[in-house]
Amino acid sequence: MGDVGRVDLVEERTDADYVKAKAKDLHKSVQKLLKLPDWIEIYPGHYKGSACGKGMDSKSSSTIGRERRKNQALQLDGVTFTRYLLENTLPPLPDFLKIKQQNTGKL
């Protein structure tokens, strides 16, 4: 809600080319979602207070139409979208990799 997720929080590889490729993949996914009708409801995995996005909204649900109108990240072309995702990101939480490993069962 209000933003898109981070692509820099990866475990396998963190080199710039890999992260940039993930940003391009996310843009393609977003474009597919934007083809859905405005009335489609969406429920995020994270919202305001999460370290996973710069402009996350406090809403716990939204619609494709609302996000299409309000979410600035969804209005960016592919190059600008990638730059947006890679610039001015917050550092990951100190225990991010441990949390991710616990969540995926890869301890």
C-alpha positions in Angstrom: 0.0 0.0 0.0 1.5 3.3 -1.1 4.8 1.8 -2.4 6.5 -1.3 -3.7 8.7 -3.8 -1.9 12.5 -3.6 -1.7 14.7 -5.6 -4.0 17.9 -5.0 -2.2 17.0 -7.3 0.6 18.3 -10.5 -1.0 20.2 -13.3 0.6 21.8 -15.1 -2.3 23.6 -12.3 -4.0 23.8 -8.6 -3.3 25.9 -7.4 -6.3 24.5 -4.4 -8.2 23.7 -6.2 -11.4 21.7 -8.9 -9.6 19.7 -6.3 -7.6 19.1 -4.2 -10.7 17.7 -7.4 -12.5 15.4 -8.0 -9.5 14.1 -4.4 -9.8 13.4 -5.0 -13.5 11.5 -8.2 -12.6 9.4 -6.3 -10.0 8.5 -3.7 -12.5 7.3 -6.4 -14.9 5.2 -7.9 -12.2 3.7 -4.5 -11.3 2.8 -3.9 -14.9 0.9 -7.2 -14.9 -1.0 -6.3 -11.8 -1.9 -2.9 -13.3 -3.8 -4.7 -16.1 -6.3 -5.9 -13.5 -9.6 -4.0 -13.1 -9.7 -1.1 -10.6 -12.1 -2.9 -8.2 -9.7 -5.8 -7.5 -8.8 -5.8 -3.8 -5.2 -6.3 -2.7 -3.8 -7.2 0.7 -0.1 -6.4 1.4 2.4 -8.5 3.3 3.7 -5.3 4.9 2.4 -1.8 5.5 3.4 1.3 7.3 6.1 0.7 9.9 7.8 -1.9 7.7 11.4 -1.5 6.7 10.4 -3.0 3.3 9.3 0.3 1.6 9.9 4.0 1.6 6.3 5.2 1.4 4.3 2.3 2.8 0.7 3.3 3.8 -0.9 2.4 7.0 -3.9 0.8 5.3 -4.2 -2.9 5.5 -6.0 -3.3 2.2 -6.5 -1.3 -1.0 -7.6 -1.8 -4.6 -5.8 -1.8 -7.9 -7.5 1.5 -8.8 -6.5 3.3 -5.6 -2.9 2.2 -5.9 -2.9 3.1 -9.6 -4.0 6.7 -8.6 -2.1 7.2 -5.3 1.1 5.0 -5.5 3.8 7.1 -7.2 6.1 4.1 -7.7 3.4 2.5 -9.9 3.5 5.5 -12.3 7.2 5.3 -13.1 8.7 3.9 -16.3 11.0 0.9 -16.0 14.3 2.9 -15.8 13.0 5.4 -13.3 11.3 2.6 -11.3 14.7 0.8 -11.0 16.5 3.9 -10.0 13.8 4.7 -7.4 14.2 1.2 -5.9 18.0 1.4 -5.7 18.4 5.0 -4.4 17.9 6.2 -0.9 17.0 2.9 0.7 17.2 2.3 4.4 19.8 -0.2 5.6 18.4 -3.6 6.4 17.6 -4.5 9.9 20.7 -5.9 11.7 19.2 -9.3 12.0 17.5 -9.3 8.6 19.3 -12.4 7.3 18.6 -14.4 10.5 14.9 -13.5 10.3 14.7 -14.4 6.6 16.5 -17.7 7.3 14.0 -18.5 10.1 11.1 -17.6 7.8 12.3 -19.8 5.0 13.5 -22.7 7.1 17.1 -22.2 5.9 18.9 -22.2 9.3 
